[in-house]
Amino acid sequence: MSEGNSFSVAAEMSLEQVSVLLGDGVPADVDPTIKIKNVKALDEAQIGDATFLDNLKYADLLKDSKASLIFCKKRFAKNVPETAIAWITPNPYHAYARLAAALYPGAMFAKNTLGMCDRPSQREFCYIHPDAVLEDDVTVEPGASVGADVQIGNGSVISAGAVLGRGVSVGRMCHIGPNVSVQHSIIGNHVILHAGVCVGQDGFGFAMGPEGHLKVPQIGRVIIQDSVEIGANSCVDRGTNRDTIIGEGTKIDNQVQIGHNVTIGRHCVLVGHVAIAGSAKLGDFVVIGGKTGVIGHVSVGNGAQIAGVSAVNGDVPAGARWGGMPAKPLREWFKEVTLLSQLANKDVVAIQKSDKDEAD
């Protein structure tokens, strides 16, 4: 194991190999045989390491970096130390991510949680129903439970303490993390559910009335399409009378709540503590900042972006950028915030002047 890392580097890469990986040419007048041994943060990288600069906030760290290779945009290249190679790219973070994935393939997909293989002798420590169908190379770790009529695709890992309820389908090359609970769900290929995720439990459905709240049966499912990743302790409720759907490639952070009947499009990003209420619909490539709430039965159009700590209580047009409580177009929100600040400052000045006049 590399010092300071929880994963080991698979193999060093030459700059020529990096260029093939990224589809870029090696920078001019640079030896293509130079080896990259690791990836590190900008202020921690040493000789043999690669790093990146993608945020102006950290530009001051660039001149003192000891890295051998720095991915950056053209405007920062002049500030790269002479001891480092400036690899100019329009998207430094993407370049870094692809190199890191090549150096640390084990960090991309956790083969198993306990560091052991699925030997027949271990099956006595987990429960697999006789009617469950497991393809080749499926790992079921000790303490996991696989119910009747469950189907699990080739190469998937069911981690310790995970529970797959009756009829659940898990695709190929999935990772179901420790203590995950999945019920009434169909999961595609290359899906990652991190520790503690709950999928397919009852939605919050009650017919309220003066004599009490009548429970409404939740008879839908959860459909999770390919290459979705859901962070630790997030919850996805199954539908009431239709399916809850999470589209291909969507990435969901830790501690996010997805209500029943919600439809989330492809390649969306939901940051931590986001809550989406029942029957809301998100288009493709929607981004929602942390601690934002979206009320039920609203639509957020394709490509819309919602700022963190916002409250969405109405439909959001495609491509819009909204924020605030309630959420509104950013320009309008910023104008209101500025005016309120100016009014507050005027009130403070007026109060101070009044206090001074009284003192005089």
MITI-323976 format. One record per residue (C-alpha): residue in three letters; y, z, x. Coordinates in nm, 3 decimals, decimal comma. Layout:
BEGIN
aa|yy|zz|xx
ALA|Y|Z|X
...
END
This chain:
BEGIN
aa|yy|zz|xx
MET|0,000|0,000|0,000
SER|0,346|-0,092|0,129
GLU|0,570|0,203|0,206
GLY|0,795|0,279|-0,090
ASN|0,614|0,042|-0,326
SER|0,341|0,110|-0,579
PHE|0,190|-0,237|-0,519
SER|0,079|-0,418|-0,205
VAL|0,208|-0,753|-0,083
ALA|-0,059|-1,019|-0,128
ALA|0,047|-1,224|0,175
GLU|0,359|-1,305|0,374
MET|0,528|-1,636|0,295
SER|0,704|-1,881|0,523
LEU|1,037|-2,030|0,418
GLU|0,856|-2,360|0,376
GLN|0,621|-2,195|0,125
VAL|0,920|-2,038|-0,049
SER|1,082|-2,380|-0,078
VAL|0,768|-2,521|-0,241
LEU|0,755|-2,224|-0,478
LEU|1,117|-2,268|-0,586
GLY|1,128|-2,646|-0,573
ASP|1,424|-2,630|-0,330
GLY|1,461|-2,752|0,024
VAL|1,484|-2,508|0,311
PRO|1,853|-2,461|0,405
ALA|1,973|-2,691|0,681
ASP|1,924|-2,585|1,044
VAL|1,684|-2,307|0,944
ASP|1,336|-2,267|1,093
PRO|1,092|-2,323|0,802
THR|0,824|-2,115|0,973
ILE|1,023|-1,791|0,942
LYS|0,816|-1,536|0,751
ILE|0,926|-1,331|0,450
LYS|0,729|-1,009|0,434
ASN|0,876|-0,833|0,133
VAL|1,150|-0,820|-0,131
LYS|1,396|-0,533|-0,150
ALA|1,726|-0,430|-0,305
LEU|2,040|-0,566|-0,139
ASP|2,132|-0,235|0,026
GLU|1,774|-0,144|0,127
ALA|1,645|-0,475|0,264
GLN|1,556|-0,495|0,633
ILE|1,454|-0,770|0,877
GLY|1,177|-0,976|0,717
ASP|1,286|-0,891|0,361
ALA|1,436|-1,114|0,094
THR|1,697|-0,999|-0,156
PHE|1,957|-1,144|-0,392
LEU|2,314|-1,110|-0,518
ASP|2,370|-1,198|-0,882
ASN|2,629|-0,945|-0,992
LEU|2,988|-0,931|-0,868
LYS|2,969|-0,552|-0,894
TYR|2,748|-0,544|-0,582
ALA|2,933|-0,806|-0,377
ASP|3,071|-0,543|-0,137
LEU|2,714|-0,463|-0,029
LEU|2,653|-0,819|0,086
LYS|2,831|-0,804|0,423
ASP|2,624|-0,505|0,539
SER|2,284|-0,626|0,420
LYS|2,014|-0,639|0,688
ALA|1,791|-0,878|0,490
SER|1,656|-1,195|0,648
LEU|1,692|-1,402|0,331
ILE|1,955|-1,364|0,058
PHE|1,956|-1,569|-0,262
CYS|2,313|-1,614|-0,381
LYS|2,556|-1,849|-0,547
LYS|2,769|-2,082|-0,336
ARG|3,086|-1,874|-0,368
PHE|2,917|-1,577|-0,195
ALA|2,755|-1,772|0,089
LYS|3,050|-1,722|0,327
ASN|3,003|-1,344|0,306
VAL|2,635|-1,348|0,399
PRO|2,585|-1,185|0,743
GLU|2,510|-1,417|1,035
THR|2,175|-1,242|1,076
ALA|2,064|-1,355|0,729
ILE|1,981|-1,689|0,572
ALA|2,196|-1,776|0,270
TRP|1,975|-1,953|0,018
ILE|2,224|-2,102|-0,229
THR|2,097|-2,133|-0,584
PRO|2,264|-2,137|-0,928
ASN|2,038|-1,856|-1,045
PRO|1,964|-1,607|-0,763
TYR|1,784|-1,359|-0,988
HIS|1,537|-1,625|-1,104
ALA|1,467|-1,724|-0,744
TYR|1,412|-1,359|-0,650
ALA|1,183|-1,306|-0,949
ARG|0,964|-1,603|-0,860
LEU|0,934|-1,494|-0,498
ALA|0,860|-1,134|-0,597
ALA|0,588|-1,253|-0,835
ALA|0,428|-1,457|-0,556
LEU|0,436|-1,162|-0,314
TYR|0,322|-0,908|-0,573
PRO|0,087|-1,085|-0,819
GLY|-0,074|-0,750|-0,897
ALA|0,251|-0,625|-1,048
MET|0,262|-0,913|-1,295
PHE|-0,057|-0,818|-1,474
ALA|-0,216|-0,476|-1,451
LYS|-0,585|-0,556|-1,415
ASN|-0,679|-0,203|-1,510
THR|-0,509|0,132|-1,538
LEU|-0,769|0,357|-1,379
GLY|-0,841|0,139|-1,078
MET|-1,201|0,069|-1,179
CYS|-1,397|-0,227|-1,307
ASP|-1,576|-0,249|-1,637
ARG|-1,930|-0,173|-1,534
PRO|-2,203|-0,136|-1,799
SER|-2,254|0,223|-1,687
GLN|-1,901|0,304|-1,806
ARG|-1,952|0,183|-2,159
GLU|-2,084|0,527|-2,254
PHE|-1,734|0,665|-2,193
CYS|-1,564|0,437|-2,447
TYR|-1,646|0,324|-2,801
ILE|-1,714|-0,040|-2,882
HIS|-1,840|-0,115|-3,233
PRO|-2,154|-0,329|-3,242
ASP|-1,973|-0,590|-3,452
ALA|-1,689|-0,630|-3,202
VAL|-1,685|-0,959|-3,010
LEU|-1,575|-0,947|-2,646
GLU|-1,551|-1,259|-2,433
ASP|-1,631|-1,261|-2,061
ASP|-1,444|-1,045|-1,812
VAL|-1,301|-0,805|-2,069
THR|-1,226|-0,457|-1,934
VAL|-1,253|-0,162|-2,174
GLU|-1,160|0,156|-1,993
PRO|-1,305|0,501|-2,058
GLY|-1,159|0,670|-2,364
ALA|-1,068|0,344|-2,539
SER|-1,194|0,267|-2,889
VAL|-1,270|-0,084|-3,019
GLY|-1,337|-0,104|-3,393
ALA|-1,554|-0,321|-3,614
ASP|-1,490|-0,697|-3,622
VAL|-1,242|-0,676|-3,333
GLN|-1,217|-0,987|-3,116
ILE|-1,097|-0,969|-2,755
GLY|-1,036|-1,275|-2,538
ASN|-1,141|-1,346|-2,182
GLY|-0,973|-1,145|-1,906
SER|-0,801|-0,892|-2,131
VAL|-0,775|-0,523|-2,044
ILE|-0,798|-0,242|-2,298
SER|-0,666|0,064|-2,117
ALA|-0,773|0,426|-2,138
GLY|-0,704|0,589|-2,473
ALA|-0,612|0,265|-2,651
VAL|-0,734|0,216|-3,008
LEU|-0,799|-0,124|-3,167
GLY|-0,857|-0,090|-3,541
ARG|-1,093|-0,290|-3,761
GLY|-1,040|-0,666|-3,756
VAL|-0,777|-0,673|-3,482
SER|-0,771|-0,987|-3,272
VAL|-0,651|-0,979|-2,909
GLY|-0,612|-1,305|-2,719
ARG|-0,692|-1,391|-2,360
MET|-0,539|-1,233|-2,050
CYS|-0,368|-0,957|-2,247
HIS|-0,296|-0,606|-2,126
ILE|-0,319|-0,332|-2,387
GLY|-0,175|-0,024|-2,215
PRO|-0,281|0,340|-2,221
ASN|-0,274|0,513|-2,561
VAL|-0,169|0,198|-2,746
SER|-0,259|0,181|-3,115
VAL|-0,312|-0,158|-3,281
GLN|-0,404|-0,205|-3,647
HIS|-0,400|-0,499|-3,890
SER|-0,272|-0,733|-3,619
ILE|-0,333|-1,066|-3,450
ILE|-0,220|-1,080|-3,088
GLY|-0,188|-1,404|-2,891
ASN|-0,256|-1,479|-2,524
HIS|-0,084|-1,322|-2,223
VAL|0,063|-1,038|-2,430
ILE|0,153|-0,706|-2,266
LEU|0,177|-0,387|-2,472
HIS|0,292|-0,100|-2,253
ALA|0,184|0,262|-2,284
GLY|0,223|0,426|-2,624
VAL|0,310|0,114|-2,822
CYS|0,213|0,130|-3,189
VAL|0,154|-0,195|-3,375
GLY|0,048|-0,251|-3,735
GLN|0,101|0,092|-3,886
ASP|0,250|0,131|-4,235
GLY|0,604|0,011|-4,281
PHE|0,851|0,257|-4,432
GLY|0,796|0,145|-4,791
PHE|0,871|0,372|-5,087
ALA|0,988|0,301|-5,441
MET|1,243|0,580|-5,480
GLY|1,309|0,752|-5,810
PRO|1,429|1,076|-5,969
GLU|1,070|1,197|-6,005
GLY|0,978|1,131|-5,643
HIS|0,917|0,845|-5,405
LEU|0,621|0,620|-5,482
LYS|0,438|0,483|-5,178
VAL|0,423|0,102|-5,170
PRO|0,100|-0,037|-5,018
GLN|0,169|-0,228|-4,697
ILE|-0,077|-0,517|-4,722
GLY|0,066|-0,755|-4,459
ARG|-0,015|-0,791|-4,091
VAL|0,162|-0,812|-3,756
ILE|0,147|-1,146|-3,576
ILE|0,241|-1,134|-3,207
GLN|0,255|-1,478|-3,047
ASP|0,183|-1,573|-2,685
SER|0,357|-1,420|-2,383
VAL|0,528|-1,138|-2,572
GLU|0,593|-0,813|-2,384
ILE|0,664|-0,486|-2,565
GLY|0,789|-0,178|-2,379
ALA|0,654|0,175|-2,389
ASN|0,663|0,374|-2,714
SER|0,799|0,090|-2,925
CYS|0,676|0,045|-3,283
VAL|0,610|-0,268|-3,488
ASP|0,532|-0,205|-3,857
ARG|0,303|-0,436|-4,049
GLY|0,442|-0,628|-4,343
THR|0,461|-0,505|-4,699
ASN|0,363|-0,829|-4,872
ARG|0,404|-1,080|-4,588
ASP|0,353|-1,067|-4,212
THR|0,578|-0,913|-3,952
ILE|0,611|-1,181|-3,682
ILE|0,721|-1,166|-3,318
GLY|0,773|-1,510|-3,168
GLU|0,645|-1,655|-2,844
GLY|0,798|-1,528|-2,522
THR|1,003|-1,249|-2,680
LYS|1,065|-0,943|-2,461
ILE|1,113|-0,601|-2,620
ASP|1,225|-0,294|-2,424
ASN|1,106|0,066|-2,455
GLN|1,155|0,269|-2,774
VAL|1,244|-0,018|-3,006
GLN|1,170|-0,005|-3,380
ILE|1,070|-0,321|-3,569
GLY|1,045|-0,270|-3,945
HIS|0,811|-0,432|-4,195
ASN|0,846|-0,802|-4,286
VAL|1,077|-0,863|-3,988
THR|1,064|-1,208|-3,831
ILE|1,172|-1,237|-3,468
GLY|1,200|-1,585|-3,318
ARG|1,093|-1,722|-2,981
HIS|1,225|-1,590|-2,649
CYS|1,441|-1,315|-2,794
VAL|1,545|-1,007|-2,592
LEU|1,574|-0,664|-2,755
VAL|1,701|-0,387|-2,529
GLY|1,606|-0,018|-2,552
HIS|1,667|0,181|-2,873
VAL|1,731|-0,128|-3,085
ALA|1,622|-0,083|-3,447
ILE|1,556|-0,377|-3,679
ALA|1,522|-0,280|-4,044
GLY|1,279|-0,438|-4,288
SER|1,292|-0,809|-4,378
ALA|1,562|-0,893|-4,122
LYS|1,523|-1,234|-3,961
LEU|1,616|-1,318|-3,602
GLY|1,626|-1,677|-3,481
ASP|1,522|-1,805|-3,139
PHE|1,683|-1,682|-2,814
VAL|1,866|-1,393|-2,983
VAL|1,980|-1,112|-2,749
ILE|2,053|-0,763|-2,885
GLY|2,202|-0,491|-2,662
GLY|2,077|-0,133|-2,647
LYS|2,123|0,119|-2,927
THR|2,212|-0,149|-3,180
GLY|2,096|-0,134|-3,539
VAL|2,034|-0,432|-3,766
ILE|2,012|-0,358|-4,139
GLY|1,744|-0,509|-4,357
HIS|1,747|-0,852|-4,523
VAL|2,006|-1,007|-4,289
SER|1,975|-1,314|-4,067
VAL|2,082|-1,348|-3,704
GLY|2,109|-1,713|-3,604
ASN|1,961|-1,892|-3,306
GLY|2,116|-1,796|-2,973
ALA|2,335|-1,518|-3,114
GLN|2,422|-1,223|-2,890
ILE|2,496|-0,873|-3,017
ALA|2,668|-0,620|-2,789
GLY|2,511|-0,281|-2,726
VAL|2,586|0,014|-2,955
SER|2,669|-0,212|-3,249
ALA|2,581|-0,206|-3,617
VAL|2,491|-0,539|-3,777
ASN|2,537|-0,520|-4,155
GLY|2,567|-0,889|-4,241
ASP|2,445|-1,233|-4,143
VAL|2,536|-1,348|-3,791
PRO|2,593|-1,723|-3,733
ALA|2,395|-1,916|-3,473
GLY|2,546|-1,894|-3,125
ALA|2,786|-1,615|-3,220
ARG|2,879|-1,322|-2,996
TRP|2,938|-1,008|-3,200
GLY|2,986|-0,638|-3,138
GLY|3,125|-0,319|-3,289
MET|3,066|-0,099|-3,592
PRO|3,036|-0,288|-3,814
ALA|2,962|-0,584|-3,589
LYS|3,208|-0,876|-3,594
PRO|3,309|-1,160|-3,359
LEU|3,385|-1,020|-3,013
ARG|3,740|-1,155|-3,001
GLU|3,822|-0,989|-3,334
TRP|3,652|-0,665|-3,225
PHE|3,838|-0,655|-2,892
LYS|4,169|-0,720|-3,072
GLU|4,108|-0,428|-3,308
VAL|4,010|-0,196|-3,023
THR|4,322|-0,294|-2,828
LEU|4,551|-0,241|-3,128
LEU|4,397|0,099|-3,203
SER|4,444|0,202|-2,840
GLN|4,807|0,089|-2,847
LEU|4,871|0,277|-3,173
ALA|4,711|0,589|-3,031
ASN|4,925|0,568|-2,718
LYS|5,241|0,525|-2,930
ASP|5,147|0,832|-3,134
VAL|5,095|1,034|-2,816
VAL|5,434|0,924|-2,680
ALA|5,601|1,007|-3,012
ILE|5,442|1,353|-3,019
GLN|5,546|1,421|-2,660
LYS|5,903|1,311|-2,735
SER|5,914|1,532|-3,045
ASP|5,786|1,830|-2,847
LYS|6,051|1,767|-2,580
ASP|6,331|1,742|-2,836
GLU|6,223|2,070|-2,991
ALA|6,214|2,237|-2,651
ASP|6,564|2,112|-2,573
END
